[in-house]
Each structure stands twice: as C-alpha cells, then as structure tokens.
Amino acid sequence: MPQPPYTSETAIPLPELPHLHPPIPTRTLSARKPTRFDIKPAPAARQAMAQALGLLDLPEFRFRGEIRPSGRTDFELEATLAAIAIQPCAITLAPVTTAVSETVLRRYVADWQEPEGDEVEMPEDDTQEPLPEVIDLTSVAAEALELALPLYPRAEGAELGEAVFADPGTAPIRDSDLKPFASLAALRDKLGGKPEDE
C-alpha cells in the first residue's frame, strides 16, 4: 500500500522551545544604559532545547550580552553564543559534535519600513529588523545556534555513495553513463589520438 505524501500536516511536530529567559518588553528597556543578560540553562532546560532543535544533546550552552539604546528610539542586541551541540550524522546517524562560538548582532529599528515593489532586493545589513513589542532572547539564541550548526553534519569517515536510479526491470543509470564524451576522450587518449583543431 503506497504511503501518503509527506506534508506539514503529516510531519511530527517538534517540542516547543523551553523558556530560558523571560521575554523583555521593549517599552521597559532603558534609553540611557544597556540591559545585560547572561543565560546559562540547567541540564534539563538544555535537554529540552536539544529536543526542540532536533539535536541529540546540548552539553554546553551560554548566551550572554546586552541590549543597548541606539539613537532615540532604536536598540541593538549584541551577544556571544558559546555552545557544544551533538547532531546525528546525515549519512550514518552517528553522533557529530560541533563547538559553536558566535557573535550575535540584532538591530531593532523603530521606524522600520517594509520594502515595496515586485522585485525586492536583500538589504545590505541583514541584522536590521523591526522593533518588536517583546524581545524573546530564547528565540534569538535558538536561531543563532541553528544558523551556526552544519546543515548536513557528517561523522568522520562517512561518505555518500553513488546514487543509482532505475525503474523496476531496467538497468540503472550511473554517473559514468551521463558522461559519454568523457569516456570517448579517455579512449581517444588511450589510442594516442589528438583533438582536432576547431
């Protein structure tokens, strides 16, 4: 019996992120001095975060920095993310450990205006975003961690084999079959021939 197609409705939802730090309402931020934070979750919270992000484990995690005023109405978040994450190998599912050390920068703009038009160009400064009513440090940290980790982690020695495609009852097509001119060139070189001048 054929399996139903994979859709967002059939996907198994991941657990929600744990609350590592209370969300900060931007109206409570000081316009004169920075608001500092230092997030070092307990083992249970790290494990919950690992499950939410699809990791095998998250032995170390620390997110510390500050949100400081920029001009009269804008704010900047600058922080350091230090973590050790363990992911499943994309080929063998063996554990792959990655050490992360990243500087995270967000610029929250109060008078943000969305680009208009059919063809929208990517802004040069991708750290800018609209000033939200609440800054969720947990989401910022989780996003920074996801971006820092390899998309397809590979364990040492793991190699992706040659992909072979064929319908039932037919001969498979391999990479070499898709390069007939390369085979002819190799035969010509073996026979001592030379390419003709164009």
Secondary structure, 3 states (H helix, E strand, C coil): CCCCCCCCCCCCCCCCCCCCCCCEEHHHCCCCCCEEEEECCCHHHHHHHHHHCCCCEEEEEEEEEEEEEECCCEEEEEEEEEEEEEEECCCCCCEEEEEEEEEEEEEEECCCCCCCCCCCCCCCCCCEEECCCEECHHHHHHHHHHHHCCCCCCCCCCCCCCCCECCCCCCCECHHHHCHHHHHHHHHHHHCCCCCCC
